[in-house]
Amino acid sequence: MKIQELADKMGLTAHTIRFYEKEGLLDGRHIQREKNNYRNYSDEAIERLKLIKKFQGIGCSLAELKTILQDHDTNTRTNQEVMEWIGQKIDEIERKKAEYDHMLVTLHWMLEYRKALIDDPDKAEAMMAQFRALSAE
């Protein structure tokens, strides 16, 4: 299949697919060149792109993707090593989640404070006094 057909099927752009090829995430198993030098993508390319999207969905960087796909292709990691990597990824996501939770608490406080400025200035003043007291500790 041609690149645009693959892009449409996968919800990607042709540019993204070319980038993946340039970075080595797609190779000769996934792409054949025709006599006119056009790319012709195999059904294996679809499966590869699904795998790439799955790992991107859990926050993998390009460097991680390269390592994961190389390990996947060569089957070099033991099950224990894969489980350790998964555990590390879980820890990373848990840390990010805690950061996002903290950001949400701050944003909700800011919103409540701004609403109080309009509806109940005394409440806003009390909120700010409490905030200053906590910040001083």
N, C-alpha and C positions, 0 to 999 in steps of 0.2 A: 504494500500500500504506500501511497505517496505521503509526504510529510504533513500536508494540510489535512488529509483524511485522518491520519493518526492523531494530530493535534486536536481536531474536532472530537474524535472519539474519546480522547483522554481529558478534555477540558483544559488543555495547555495551549501555548502558542508555539508556532514553528521555531521561533527564536529560542524558546526554552529547550525544546528538543535538540536543536543544534548545539546549544550550550552543554547539555548533558553529554552529547557525543564528544564534544571538544574536551570535556573534563574526564572522559574515559568511563562514564557510567553506562554508556551504550557502546557496543563494539561490533565486531564482525558477525557475531551470532544474531545480532539485532538489525543490522543494516548491510545491505548489499548495494553496490554501485552498478548502475546500468551503463551501457556503452556510451550514452550521452552524459554520463557522470551524475545523473539524478540519483537521489537516495531512494531505495526501495526497502521499506520496513517489514520485518517478519511479524508473525503473531507473537513470537517470543518478546518482541519489543513492547507489546501491550502489557504482558506480564511483568516485564522489568520496570516499566513506568508505574504500574500499580504498586510494586514493591517500593520504588523510590518515594511515591506519594505517601505510602503508609509510614515509612520511616521519617519523612519530613513532618508528618502529622503528629509525631511524638517528640518533635523538636530537635531532630538530628541536624547537625551542621553538614556542610558539603564535605568537610574532611572526614567526619564520622561516616557519612554515606559511602565514601570511597572505601573506607576500611571495612565497613559492614558488607558491602557488595563483593569486595575482593574475598573476604572470609566466606561469604555465601557461595561464591563461585568455586573456591578451592577447598571448601569444607575444612579449614585449618583450625578453627577454634573447637575446643572440647565443649561438651554440654555444660560443664561446670563453669568454664570461662564465659559462655554466653549468659548463663544465669547470673554471674557476677556483674557483667555489663548491664543486664536488665535491672539489677538491684541498684547500681550506680545511677542509672537513668531515672528510676523511681525516686531516689533521694534528691536528685537535681530538680525534678518536677515538684516534689514536696516543698523544697526551699523556695522555688519560684511561686508556688501557690501561697505560701506564707507571706511572701512579699506583696503579692496581689491583694491578699486579705487585708494586710496593713494599709495598703493604698486605698482600698474601699472604705475602711473605717475612717480614714482621714477625709476622704471626699464626702462621705455622708455627714461627718461633723461640719465640714465647711458649708455644705448645702443647708443643713439645719441652722447654722449660725447666720447665713445670709437671709434665710426666711425669717428668722427671729428679728433681724435688723429692721425688717419691714413690718412684721406683725406685732412684735413684743420686744421693744428696745431694752427693757429691763432684763428680760431673759437673755438677750444677746450679751449684755454687759456681764451678767453672771457667768455665762458660758466662757467669755473671754478671760474673766478673772480666774476661773477654774483652770483654764488652759495655761495661763501664765504661771499659776501656782505649780502645776504639774511640770511645766518646762523648767522651773527654777530648781527642782529637785535633782 
